[in-house]
Amino acid sequence: MRVFVVGASGAIGSRLVPRLIDRGHQVVGTYNSPGNAERVRALGAEPVQLDLLDPRAVRKAVLDAQPDAIVHQATALADVRFSRNLDRTFAQTNRLRTEGTDALLAAAREAGVRRFVAQSFASARYARVGGPVKTEDDPLDPTPLPSTRESNAAMRYLDQAVTEAGGIALRYGGFYGAANDGLVEPVRKRFLPIVGNGEGVSSFIHLDDAAAATVLALDHGEPGVYNIVDDEPAPAREWLPVLASVLGAKPPRHVPRWLAWLIGGDLAVMMGTESRGASNAKAKRELAWTLRYPSWRQGFVAVYGSTAPADGRSPRPAPRATGSPS
Ligand SMILES: NC(=O)c1ccc[n+]([C@@H]2O[C@H](COP(=O)([O-])OP(=O)(O)OC[C@H]3O[C@@H](n4cnc5c(N)ncnc54)[C@H](OP(=O)(O)O)[C@@H]3O)[C@@H](O)[C@H]2O)c1
């Protein structure tokens, strides 16, 4: 197939392009920052500069490329400072997920593109009731926190627009896979505490496993939503100390909910105590997807292990699969 990858220069795009080429696909890869053409070319794709928020440019780029498939991996989270207000942090990404998706879907229709896959998100999106691990059929959070309403609405919009158009929305877990991942510095500096009972669940995914699932979805997936997460959704009280240990940092602090609320706002409290994780059962079953890092326990060691100071502390290995829904 001829595949048009939007965001080919990004964290996931740059791991996706070589896999698509290995699989025999031809790739047109878009970038937004002017300096990234060579990066995309070096991955083996034909580089095209594109601002997804310019619908006329999107139409032209897609019609020129004449792809069989489009993969939308554009987000704008590089260099953002995560604040108490997620919607402020995600404002541009929300536009890429709404206006950008609309522009791409319109261009795809006009160009007769058969396959459409887009990046969505799984972790902390499902309703904060019942068991800790949710499937694609479980309801999304009907009352997202005020500071996350626009971001949740943008993801919901993308999921619906893409699947109604016969495409696939991939709800990825929290990405990790590079030494400078967003979690590294806050955990190293002990800025990320265990809040209250620490029972807020997160789902993670190594970028390589996310890219592998994306290639499979493009080739085999049926229209719909897939959670692309690892086998071990885990509460903060489990994953946070392990990550600190792997990084050679001191263990995370414990803070009561009221203090977390004062310091980090309602988002910090929700993520630390209430959020739900996601099950990957559907993706494994329907895409025949196998993970190189079935648990963040192995993945964190593989990615960050060598970055830890040599202080004799060793990370806890023991992978444990608890990815079944409840
Ligand atoms: N995706 C998420 O939901 C999420 C959430 C939390 C943390 N993170 C992490 O945050 C880090 C950086 O994230 P990121 O979102 O900046 O990803 P990224 O890895 O930089 O990729 C974003 C891609 O989208 C492209 N892009 C940006 N604005 C665009 C526009 N207006 N039109 C078309 N394409 C556009 C970028 O192009 P250029 O690079 O050429 O500008 C790039 O190819 C990553 O490590 C990621 O794992 C991601």
The ligand as an SDF file (V2000), in Angstrom:
LIG
                    3D

 48 52  0  0  0  0  0  0  0  0999 V2000
    0.3090   11.6550   22.1570 N   0  0  0  0  0  0  0  0  0  0  0  0
   -0.0700   11.8650   23.3830 C   0  0  0  0  0  0  0  0  0  0  0  0
   -1.2520   11.8110   23.7200 O   0  0  0  0  0  0  0  0  0  0  0  0
    0.9650   12.1620   24.4310 C   0  0  0  0  0  0  0  0  0  0  0  0
    0.5480   12.4290   25.7280 C   0  0  0  0  0  0  0  0  0  0  0  0
    1.5100   12.7080   26.6900 C   0  0  0  0  0  0  0  0  0  0  0  0
    2.8510   12.7130   26.3690 C   0  0  0  0  0  0  0  0  0  0  0  0
    3.2460   12.4440   25.0910 N   0  0  0  0  0  0  0  0  0  0  0  0
    4.6980   12.4440   24.8200 C   0  0  0  0  0  0  0  0  0  0  0  0
    5.1220   13.7750   24.5350 O   0  0  0  0  0  0  0  0  0  0  0  0
    6.2670   13.7770   23.6600 C   0  0  0  0  0  0  0  0  0  0  0  0
    6.1030   14.7250   22.5180 C   0  0  0  0  0  0  0  0  0  0  0  0
    4.8310   14.5820   21.9860 O   0  0  0  0  0  0  0  0  0  0  0  0
    4.4070   15.2580   20.6560 P   0  0  0  0  0  0  0  0  0  0  0  0
    2.9420   15.2830   20.5950 O   0  0  0  0  0  0  0  0  0  0  0  0
    5.0740   16.5340   20.4030 O   0  0  0  0  0  0  0  0  0  0  0  0
    4.8730   14.1790   19.6940 O   0  0  0  0  0  0  0  0  0  0  0  0
    5.9810   14.1920   18.6660 P   0  0  0  0  0  0  0  0  0  0  0  0
    6.6910   12.9810   18.9330 O   0  0  0  0  0  0  0  0  0  0  0  0
    6.7590   15.4430   18.5640 O   0  0  0  0  0  0  0  0  0  0  0  0
    5.0880   14.0220   17.3260 O   0  0  0  0  0  0  0  0  0  0  0  0
    4.1140   14.8880   16.8810 C   0  0  0  0  0  0  0  0  0  0  0  0
    4.0640   14.8400   15.3740 C   0  0  0  0  0  0  0  0  0  0  0  0
    3.0290   15.6820   14.9360 O   0  0  0  0  0  0  0  0  0  0  0  0
    3.5660   16.6510   14.0510 C   0  0  0  0  0  0  0  0  0  0  0  0
    2.8280   17.8850   14.1660 N   0  0  0  0  0  0  0  0  0  0  0  0
    2.8160   18.7630   15.1710 C   0  0  0  0  0  0  0  0  0  0  0  0
    2.0280   19.8260   14.8620 N   0  0  0  0  0  0  0  0  0  0  0  0
    1.5310   19.5800   13.6300 C   0  0  0  0  0  0  0  0  0  0  0  0
    0.6700   20.2980   12.7490 C   0  0  0  0  0  0  0  0  0  0  0  0
    0.1490   21.4980   13.0670 N   0  0  0  0  0  0  0  0  0  0  0  0
    0.3820   19.7520   11.5610 N   0  0  0  0  0  0  0  0  0  0  0  0
    0.8900   18.5470   11.1980 C   0  0  0  0  0  0  0  0  0  0  0  0
    1.7180   17.8390   11.9760 N   0  0  0  0  0  0  0  0  0  0  0  0
    2.0300   18.3510   13.1780 C   0  0  0  0  0  0  0  0  0  0  0  0
    5.0170   16.7970   14.4440 C   0  0  0  0  0  0  0  0  0  0  0  0
    5.7730   17.3370   13.3790 O   0  0  0  0  0  0  0  0  0  0  0  0
    7.1870   18.0650   13.6630 P   0  0  0  0  0  0  0  0  0  0  0  0
    7.9260   17.1690   14.6200 O   0  0  0  0  0  0  0  0  0  0  0  0
    7.8390   18.1150   12.3320 O   0  0  0  0  0  0  0  0  0  0  0  0
    6.8640   19.3890   14.2360 O   0  0  0  0  0  0  0  0  0  0  0  0
    5.3560   15.3530   14.7520 C   0  0  0  0  0  0  0  0  0  0  0  0
    5.6190   14.6550   13.5660 O   0  0  0  0  0  0  0  0  0  0  0  0
    6.4270   12.3700   23.1650 C   0  0  0  0  0  0  0  0  0  0  0  0
    7.5140   11.8060   23.8520 O   0  0  0  0  0  0  0  0  0  0  0  0
    5.1360   11.6810   23.5940 C   0  0  0  0  0  0  0  0  0  0  0  0
    5.3960   10.3340   23.9450 O   0  0  0  0  0  0  0  0  0  0  0  0
    2.3290   12.1950   24.1240 C   0  0  0  0  0  0  0  0  0  0  0  0
  1  2  1  0
  2  3  2  0
  2  4  1  0
  4  5  1  0
  4 48  2  0
  5  6  2  0
  6  7  1  0
  7  8  2  0
  8  9  1  0
  8 48  1  0
  9 10  1  0
  9 46  1  0
 10 11  1  0
 11 12  1  0
 11 44  1  0
 12 13  1  0
 13 14  1  0
 14 15  2  0
 14 16  1  0
 14 17  1  0
 17 18  1  0
 18 19  2  0
 18 20  1  0
 18 21  1  0
 21 22  1  0
 22 23  1  0
 23 24  1  0
 23 42  1  0
 24 25  1  0
 25 26  1  0
 25 36  1  0
 26 27  1  0
 26 35  1  0
 27 28  2  0
 28 29  1  0
 29 30  1  0
 29 35  2  0
 30 31  1  0
 30 32  2  0
 32 33  1  0
 33 34  2  0
 34 35  1  0
 36 37  1  0
 36 42  1  0
 37 38  1  0
 38 39  2  0
 38 40  1  0
 38 41  1  0
 42 43  1  0
 44 45  1  0
 44 46  1  0
 46 47  1  0
M  CHG  2   8   1  16  -1
M  END
$$$$
